Amino acid sequence: MRITRACLPRELRASVAAAALAAVVGCGGAARNESPPEPDAGPRPAPPVRLTGAVRAVIELPGVTGLSDLTTDDAGNLWAVAERNRVLVRMNADGSAPQAIRLEGVPPGLDVEGITWLGNDRFALATESDDPRRTSDLMLFARLVDAGARILVERKVVLDYGIWPLSPLGNQGIEGLCVAGDSIVASIESAVGGPASRFAPVAVHDLEGGGWTPYLVRLTTVTGKLSAVSCRLRGDAIDVMAVERHFAVAHLIRFQLPAHRDRAGPRPPPPQIEPVLVADLAALLEHQENFEGLVWDGERAIALIVDNDWATVTGPNLLVRARLSGPAPASQAAPPSASPAARPRR
C-alpha cells in the first residue's frame, strides 16, 4: 500500500434509466402523464457536519481494476468486488495487504456491482446486465470455500423491476447492497422522476420470506444517483447511509426504511422516503473520483472505494477513509411497513 493524492477519474455510464411508475415520469424512457406527488417534507437542512482526517490509500493489485462496492467482515477486514475481473478483494481496514480471491459461478455477461457480508463466510453480490430489454437483474449468494482460496456462487435471486415499475437501460442495474438483520437493502442505479423531483429506487429483500419491498428515495441533486449504501438495524428501522453522486456532485445522505414488513395483503405503491443531507463529499473529490462503495461504522467513520475503470481510463484502485466532524443528522422516521412482492428464484 502507498498513500497518494492522485486518482484518475471515471466518467459515469449512460444517462438515467427509463422508468415507468404510475405517478412518475420515467427518465430516459417512455414518458408518463403525471409527476410524482410532492409530500410535505419541509425544508432540508444544510449539512451540519464536515469530513475530517481524510486518508487515501492505493490498493496495489496488478490486473485488477474497476473496484465497486465495499463491505466489512466480522474480523474487521474490508472486501471490495471487481466489476469484471471475477475476483473479490480482501484487505485490512486501512487498505493494506490486499488479496484478490477468485470468484466463480457468476453468469456470463453480468457485471458485479455490489457486495455485502452476510456472516459465516457468505456474501450477497449485486449484478447488472447490458441488455436494455431485460425486466430484472440478479442478486447472487456466494460463499468462501477451500479454506478461503476461492468464492463460489451458490444461488441466485431475481429482482423484478416490475415492483416499482421501471425499465432499466443497459448497465444500469443493482448498484449497492447492505444487510441489516434479516433484510438486504439494494439500491438501483437508475433514477426516476421529473426534473424538479427525482427518486432512487431502493428495495428491501426479506432473507426469511424471499420477497422484495420497493421504495423511492428522494434525491438531493438534479443529476445524482445512488452509488453505494451501508446500513444498521436500529430497533424497528433500517438506518441507511448512502452516496449520491454524478461527476462533481457527491453527497452523503441518510434515510430510514422499515425493518419489518407485512406478509399479507395487497401491495401499495412504493412509499416515498425523505433523506437528510449528512455531508458534502466534494472535499474528497480531487479528480472527480467515482465513489462506488461505502462502509459506515454507524457513528462517524466512513470508508469509500473508488471505481477507476471507464472506457480506456485506468488508474490506481483507491480507498478513501474519513470521519464526520460531528454526529450525523438524524433521518426521518421510517414509513409504515408494506407488503413484500413475492418473486421466484432462479
Helices and strands as residue ranges (DSSP letters): E 2-3, E 51-59, E 67-72, E 78-82, E 87-91, E 99-104, E 110-119, E 122-129, E 136-145, E 150-160, G 161-163, E 174-180, E 183-188, E 192-194, E 197-206, E 212-218, E 225-234, E 237-246, E 249-258, E 272-273, E 276-280, G 281-284, E 291-296, E 301-306, E 317-324
